[in-house]
Amino acid sequence: MNYLLYGIIGVASFLFLLITVLVITLLKNNKTVYSDDHTAPPRQCPTCGQILEGDWNRCPFCMGSLDNAKKQRSDKMIPHIPHIGYLIVKTGTDRGKVYCIDKNRVAIGSSNQNDIIINDDNISLQHAKIWFDNNKFYIHDLNSKTGTKVNNRFVERRELYDNDLIDLANNFFVFKILD
């Protein structure tokens, strides 16, 4: 009877030790364990090293391209660059896509004549514009049929700040400023 009890304790101890080693190994390798017992490394930006979600084509932290996985992190000093704004798509089939606002005026709408084209029937042909003036970014609704919201409030014209949430007919974007 004692031998049976010692055997059960031994097997339980061995299993506990095996699971502990497995968990420590996975944590050391920074891998995510999924419920179906497969392991997969998290997607990581090759430029800044941040852990990323989804299938984004640009890193929302450093705005680096994720298309070239062989990119190495550079320790060189980055020269001063002028203010640049970004719109990061948060919903829809283009989720994770990043639009660079690197000129004084950017038109947004469903027409092919816009700088940023949104293929959605609820988006007006010329829905809104974002422009840069006196070191500030602004958004202006161009009398669109569904309006423009910033941080869940309808706006006609408004200054944009870093991390503002822009809603164009339920197409959500996060506005980022690189300064």
RAHUZI-V51836 format. One record per backbone hydrogen bond with DSSP energy under -0.5 kcal/mol. CO is the residue of the C=O (numbers start at 1). NH is the residue of the N-H. Records with the same first field share a line. If there is no record, write none. Layout:
BEGIN
CO=NH, NH
END
This chain:
BEGIN
1=5
2=6
3=7
4=8
5=9
6=10
7=11
8=12
9=13
10=14
11=15
12=16
13=17
14=18
15=19
16=20
17=21
18=22
19=23
20=24
21=25
22=26
23=27
24=28
25=29
26=31
27=30
30=42
32=34, 40
34=37
38=34
40=32
43=52
45=49
50=45
52=43
53=56
57=66
59=63
64=59
67=69
68=71
84=178
85=101
86=88, 176
87=89, 99
88=174
89=96
92=95
94=97
96=57, 58
97=89
98=100
99=87
100=102
101=85
104=132
106=130
107=115, 116
108=127, 128
109=118
111=114
115=117
116=109, 118
117=119
118=120
120=123
124=110, 127
125=111
127=142
128=108
129=140
130=106
131=138
133=136
136=133
137=160
138=131
139=158
140=129
141=143
147=169
148=155
149=167
150=153
153=150
155=148
156=141
158=139
160=137
161=164
164=166, 175
165=151
166=168, 173
167=149, 169
168=171
170=172
171=168
172=90, 91
173=166, 175
174=88, 176
175=163, 164
176=86
177=179
178=84
END
